[in-house]
Amino acid sequence: MVIKSAELETVCGVTSKLPDNNGIEIAFAGKSNVGKSSLINGLLNRKALARTSSQPGKTQTINFYRINQEFYFVDLPGYGYAKVSASEREKWGKMIERYLHTSVNLRLVFLLIDIRHEPSANDKLMYDWIVGNGFTPVIIATKLDKIKRSQIQKNLKIIRTKLGMDKTDKIFPYSALSKQGRDEILDYIETVIHATEE
């Protein structure tokens, strides 16, 4: 897949009405510091379209990026950041839940997990939540460049086991530094879009 254009089209806060988009939506969920903005920028070949922050938990909105004038990347608020108040966390949770429940165009949910660590309780909760909403999450194991090559398969197996993934469920290791995994993820997105259009 070639990314020809990408723009931030809609930003939804806690009380905003979700946009009535006319293109397929692909959502990205993950912990606050898992590298979601870096992944989106990497996939789109942009330096700073999705804002990265030195303060995890900064994305408090659902951001809709229109890609190639035909489909959307949807950046969901990061979860599990301790410095955010419980009431704030609850608001974000409701926001994500509302989106998962009500979007008619959502076809694919990527869940980002840091490959260096086993999934946290929040990761498992989010995984089960996405499954509960009728989707099979596709895992992107970020921070690939931070571990030795010899550790990759072992760490991927831990992620699979802890989340209770099916053998056939997809998992893509990704490095924001080297962009390893980028082409595979974009190819997979393309197959999902084409399957929906047929």
N, C-alpha and C positions, 0 to 999 in steps of 0.2 A: 504493500500500500504506500502510495506517495501522498504526503501531506502538502497540499498546495496552499491552503489558507487556514488560519485559526484565529478566533477572536473571542474575547470574553463577552458574552451577549447578555446574560441575566445573572444577577446576584440576589439570592433570596435569604431574608432574615427569618427569625423565628416566627413572626406573624405574617410574613408575605404569602401571597397566593402563589402557588407553583405555576410556572409558565405553561402555556398550552402550545408546546412545541410540535412541529410537524415532521420531525426526524427521529430516527432511532437514538436511544440514549444508552450510553455505556458509563456505569458508575464506578467510582474508585473510593473505597473505604479503607481505613487503617488508623492505627494509633497515631497520636500527634507528632511523634518524632521519627516516623518510619520511612520518611522520604517520599511522601505522596506528591508534593509540588515538584520535586526534582524529577520524579518519574514522568509526570505529565509534561513538563518542559522537555525532557529527553525524548519522549515519544513524538512530540510536536516539532522537535528540533528548534526550540526557542530557548533563549537564555532566561527570560524572566516573565513569561506570560502568566504562569501560575506563580504567585508570590511565595518565595521561601522565606522563612523567618527564623531568627536565632531564638525566638521564644516559641517553643512548642505550644500547641493549643490556640494558635492565632486565627486559624480559619474557623470563624464562627458562623459562616454562611454556607449555603449550597450554591456553588458556582457552576454555571452552565457555559461551556465553551463550544461555539459552533465551528465544526471542522469541515473543510472543503464544501461549505454551504449545503451539506447534506445530512450530517449526523452530529451528535453531541457527546462530549466528554462531560461527566457530571462529577465535580469534586465535592465529596461529602465532608462535613466537619470531622476533624480528628477527635478521637475519643481517648479516655483513660489518662488524661493529664492531671496529676495530683493537685497542682496549684489552682485549678479552677474549682469554684465552689460547687457543692453538690447540686444546688438548684440550677446552676448554669449547665452542669453536665446533664441534668434531667431534661432541660430544654432542648439541648442538642440531640439527645436520644429521641425525644418526641418528634423532632424535626426530621431526623433520618427515617424514623418509623413511618411518618406521614408520607414521606417521599416514596419509600419502598412499597407502601400500601396503595398509593394513588396514581403513580406514574403509569400511564398506559403505553408509553413508548420504551420503557426500560427493558432491555433484552439481555444485558450482561452485567454482572457485578464482579469487579476485581477486589479481592481483599489482600492488602499488603501486610506481610509478616517479615520482621527482621530475621534474616537467615542465621544470625549469630546466636539467637536465643530461642528457647522453646516458647511456643505461643503462650501468652498470658491468659489469665481468667477472662479479661476483657476481650481478648482476641477470640476465645472460644465462644463467649457470649454473642459476639458480633457474627461469627460464623453460623451459629445455630439460629440466630435471628434472621439472617439472610435466607437460610434454608427454610425457616418457618414461613417466610414470605413467598415461597415458591420458586426460589432461584438456587442454582448450584453455583456457589462462589468459585471463581477461578483464582488461585493463589499466585501472587507475585512475591517471591522471596527476595527482598531488597538487601542492599549492602553486601552484595556478592564479593566485591573486591576486598572486603575486610576479613575474609577467611581464606585459609589455604585450600588449594584445589582438592587436596586429599580429603578434606572435611565435607565437601559439598553434598555427596550422596547421603552420608550419615545424617547431616543436619536436615536435609529434605525429608528423610524418613521420619525423623522426630516430629517435624511439622505435620506430616500426614497422620501419624499415629495420634498425636495429641488432639488434633482437630476432629479425628474420627472420619477422615476422608475415605472415599471409595477408591479402589485401585485405579479406576479409569478417570478419576477427577484430575483436572489439569493443574500443573504447578510450573511456573516459569521463574527460574533464577534470573535476577537482574542487577546490573551494576550501573549506577548513575555516572560513575567515573569513566568506564570504558564503553558504556552503552551495550554491553553484552546482554543479549536477551531482547533487545529492542525490536529487531526484525521479526523474531518469532511471535512477540506479543502483537505487533501490528498485523502480521499475517493472520493470526487467530481472529482479531477484531474483524478483519476483512471477510473471513469465512462466515462469521456470525451475521454480519450485515447482509451478505449475499443470500444466506439461508433464509433470512427474514423477508427479503424482497421477492423471493421466488413464489 
